Amino acid sequence: MKLFISALLVGILMSLYFFPIELTLLPGINSKMMLAVLGLFLGAFSLHRKGRIEIPVQLLVLVIISGMVSAASLLSVTINQTPDFTYASYLMSACVWLSGSYAVCSFIKMAHGRISVQLVMSYLAVVCMFQCLSALLVDSYSGLKNFLNAHIYFGQDVSEAASRLYGFGSTLDVAGGRFSVVLIGIAFYLAGFTALEGKIGRGFYALAFIWISVVGNMIARTTMVGTSIGLVLLIIGMLSGRGNLREHASFNGWLLMLLLLVIAVSVFLYNTNDSAHKLFRFAFEGFFNLAEKGEWKVSSNEKLKTMIIFPEHLHTWIIGDGYFENSRNDVNYLGNSTKMGFYMGTDIGYLRFIFYFGIIGLIPMVGMILYSAKVCIQSFPAEKWLFLSALLAGLVIWLKVSTDVFMFFSLFLSTAALTTPVSRTGGVIRHLHAIYR
């Protein structure tokens, strides 16, 4: 019972970290920030116990890279004389994610007496399953939706305007990106790339993968990125015989029964419930068009094709125009601006970065998740393909939207800090574990 209560509390903290919310009573302060403050106290306590300060080289590099993003933002808005400081605080944002993740991972270790990549992934899987369930409940019960909208804010007003599902902190493509990397982690263990530990079995991961894939796509079709990469991992695992999946006839049979049950329930709801009918049509629009019209066509992808707009001036390619949000918000803007959407009418992540702070900002922006993935792979070589696949998902998602997945890698950077033995890297600079243990 003690472990159950502890795990429940840790799960709540993980949800508040991975899907931050903001109480209307405390405007401007979200749950991620609160966890970051807690993380600072825990870090300071660890330093006090050690009696000395040691600077981790990996953390130092991440601070430098995120600082370069902020510097590029400030340089762009200064040269272009714009008021759009969207990424000027990226350094602070990265530090908040890191500190918040350290707090969550510390509590995981306190609750279980240990911490591992799979343990963190299990919490992420449960949290994402809860977010999907909460989205369906909010959509079904107006009283719950009204209570949520009256007391908690996380950007759901945009989802309301677009008539889209949202959960208790999860909304639109931000949720889709986070569902994607979690689905990849689930598929990695489900495919048997590394042995499962503890009592969490393949049945749980199979259920989580199907549930998040189906409902997650109803919230944001960006989830399909994670579903697709996850399925590739599953196919590779099965064909290669990793984890003796071919020999697990009982599991394969159970999985087949689960799939058939999900399909049967989905077909029943699709044909009998108007709300479910619309949700399924939205989530899997491409598949429906393929079956009914013989072509893969998704309305959002068609709209995305109209957003492929490249800069016309070398100045913009190098330093950007200083606008990330819609330039209509700037009363001093004299150029052409779109009535809706973002600057230059494009929502494509890479293009928004280039139009905002050019190549000088895009390079460290990409470098941030590249280096984060590199550190995770070095710290946990057995999970190499998990982090490489998550990195691929992050880079692919930027073809559609600008949301990043650094907060995902941040959790495992903190996991490394709490598990990796101390190793000298020269002078007072040591591995991540040296500052946190």
Residue, then its C-alpha position, 0 to 999 in steps of 0.5 A: m500500500k505504501l508503494f502504491i501511494s508513493a507511485l501514485l504521487v510520483g505519477i501525479l508529479m510526472s504528469l505535472y512535469f510532462f504536461p504542465i498546468e497553470l492554476t487560474l489562482l496563480p497566473g503565470i506560474n505553471s506546475k513545471m516551474m514549481l517542480a523546477v524550484l523543488g529540483l533546485f532545493l533537492g540539488a542544493f541539499s545534495l551539494h550541501r551533503k557533499g560539501r563541495i561544488e562540482i560542475p558537470v561538463q554535460l550540463l555545462v554544454l547544454v547551458i551553453i547551447s541553450g544560451m546560444v539559442s537565446a543569444a540568437s533570439l536577442l540578436s535577431v529581435t534587436i537587429n530587426q527591431t521587433p518585440d517578439f522575444t519568444y525564444a529569448s528565454y530559452l536558456m531559462s526554459a531549458c534550465v527549468w525543464l532540467s531542474g523539474s526533471y531532476a525533482v521528478c526523477s529524485f522522487i521516483k528513486m525515493a519511492h522505488g529505491r532505484i531508478s532506470v530508463q524503463l522505470v521512467m518510461s513506465y511512469l510516462a506510459v501511465v501518465c499518457m494513458f491517463q491524459c488520453l482517458s481524461a480527454l475522453l472524459v472532458d469531452s463527454y462531461s460538460g461539468l468536468k470541462n467547465f470545472l477544468n476551464a474555470h480553474i486550470y489553464f494549459g492552452q485549451d482555449v485554442s483546442e476549444a476554438a478548433s473543436r479538438l479533444y484535450g486532456f488534463g494538461s494535454t492539447l494539440d500538437v504539443a501533446g502529440g509530440r510527447f505522445s510520440v516519444v513515449l510511444i517509441g519508448i513503449a515500442f522499444y521495450l515491447a519489441g524486446f530490444t532489452a529485457l523487461e524488468g520488474k513486474i511490468g510486462r509486455g501486456f501492459y506495454a501492448l495495452a499502452f501502445i494501442w490506447i495512446s495510439v488510438v486516443g492520442n491521434m484523436i487529440a493530435r494527429t502528430t501522434m502518428v509520428g510516434t505510432s509509425i516509428g513504434l510500429v517499425l521498431l516492433i516489426i524489427g524486433m519481431l523479425s530479428g527475434r529479439g527477446n524471443l518474441r517468436e517463442h512467446a506464442s501465448f503473448n502473441g495470442w494475447l496481443l492478437m485477442l487484444l487487437l481484435l477486441v479493440i477493433a471490434v469496440s472501435v467499429f461498434l462505437y464508430n457505427t453507433n456513437d456520433s461523437a466517436h464517429k467524428l473522432f475516429r474520422f479525424a484521427f485516422e482521416g488518411f486511412f479512411n480516405l485511402a479506403e474510400k477514395g483510394e488515396w492517402k489524403v489528410s486535410s492538415n497535410e494538404k494545408l501544410k503544403t501551402m505553408i512551404i514558404f522560403p525566405e527571399h533574402l539572405h538576411t532572413w536566412i542568416i539572422g531571420d526577421g525577428y518574428f515567431e508569432n504573427s506579425r499582426n501583433d506588432v502595430n509597427y509592422l509595415g509588411n504583409s501579414t497573415k490574418m490568421g496563423f503565424y509569421m508568413g502564414t507558416d506553421i512548419g517548425y524549421l521554417r518558423f525557426i529560420f524566419y525568426f532567428g535564421i540559421i544562427g538560431l536553428i543550428p543550436m536549436v537542433g544541436m540541443i536535442l542532438y547533444s541531449a540524445k548523445v548524452c543519453i546514449q552514452s549513459f544508457p547504451a542498452e537503450k541506444w535505439l530508443f533515444l535515436s528513434a526519439l531523436l528522429a521523431g523530434l526532427v520529423i515533428w519539426l517538419k510540421v510544428s515547432t514543438d520540441v521534445f527536450m523535456f523527454f530527454s531531460l528526464f533521462l539526463s536526470t536519470a543518468a545523474l542519479t545512476t551513473p558512477v562518478s568519472r573524472t573529466g578533468g579538474v573539478i568538472r565531473h560527470l552528471h552524477a557528481i553534482y546530484r548524488 
